Amino acid sequence: MFLSSVVRLAASQAARQVRGLHRSAARAGAGGIFVHRDTPDNNPDTPFEFTAENKKRIEAILSMYPEGHKQAATIPVLDLAQRQHGWLPISAMNKVAEVLGVAPMRVYEVATFYTMFLRQPVGKYFIQICTTTPCMLCNSDSILEAIQNKLGIKAGETTADKMFTLIEVECLGACVNAPMVQINDNYYEDLTPQDIEHIIDELKAGRVPPPGPRSGRFSCEPAGGLTSLTGRPTGPGFGVRPDLKGPHLKRGFREQIGKCRSEAAGLDPVSQRGSDGLETLCGQRRGLLSPACHVGRRERGQREGETFGKGRRVRDLNLGQPHRGL
């Protein structure tokens, strides 16, 4: 009992240390703590202005929101500022607040909440490697080690030439293609250490490799190949008894209708009004109606209510109250 308690305590402490290191690495690369500290490269006086092209984009974004609700465009305008500058200095946040006509604090609240907004400088290529359970079980540790060895940096650091920043992140939603990394906006999946080294070499050469699985899979189909829908889809009626499909079923319907018509010919004239006679007989043959249930349409209409003039006011005989018919 004592030994199991010691083991659980040690495991809990180790897990806390790992989570702490993970969070520290993520904070170092993705924006740091929630509190801003002025630096020479990040202070309210740091120059920032939207380009003419982005100003037009902002106008298009704001046109989608009614007056008094421009604050709803905070996220897309912040994203535009980050894409222009590479990260979000506080001067860019202030410019966004100015464009939206809101207090700067409203923009700070959004920028510090979402880890996708980078409030510290990052490299040209921002590598986020997932090390959550599914990727870890698929050996994401080997991918992380390959990146660190290739770039000479640890998680949370940036290369000296400002080309690459590496951080560990939580699940990126591509578990079925584990292990994977996100580089800027692109997902690279089904990775091996050799794959990630090749991707980095391509980026260093100024070429962006095509995103997606590196294993030859088109998307996220089973790694061993398809297990269903492997042939031409079967047509309607597949697996149905022969006597319940196609010509057999039609022939059976025709025979039943013929019998109903021949027997309906022997009904009395009252019961043959319209198609009621045939309907009643077919219902009797199915065991759904009794012989005494047949009532002509006119008789049913007279029993169900009374019609008063062109207004189609019908008196409900059960309730005794007139109501307007449809």
Secondary structure, DSSP 8 states (H G I E B T S, - for coil): -HHHHHHHHHHHHHHHHHHHHHHHHHHHHHT-SSS---BTTBSTTS-----HHHHHHHHHHHTTS-TT-GGGGHHHHHHHHHHHHSS--HHHHHHHHHHHTS-HHHHHHHHHH-TTS--S---SEEEEEE-SHHHHHTTHHHHHHHHHHHHT--TTEE-TTS-EEEEEES--S-GGG-S-EEETTEEEES--HHHHHHHHHHHHTT-----EESSS-SSSS-TT--SSS-S----TTTT--GGGSHHHHHHHHHHHHHHHHHHHTTS-GGGGSTTHHHHHHHHHHTTSS-GGG---HHHHHHHHEEEETTTTEEEETTT--EEE--
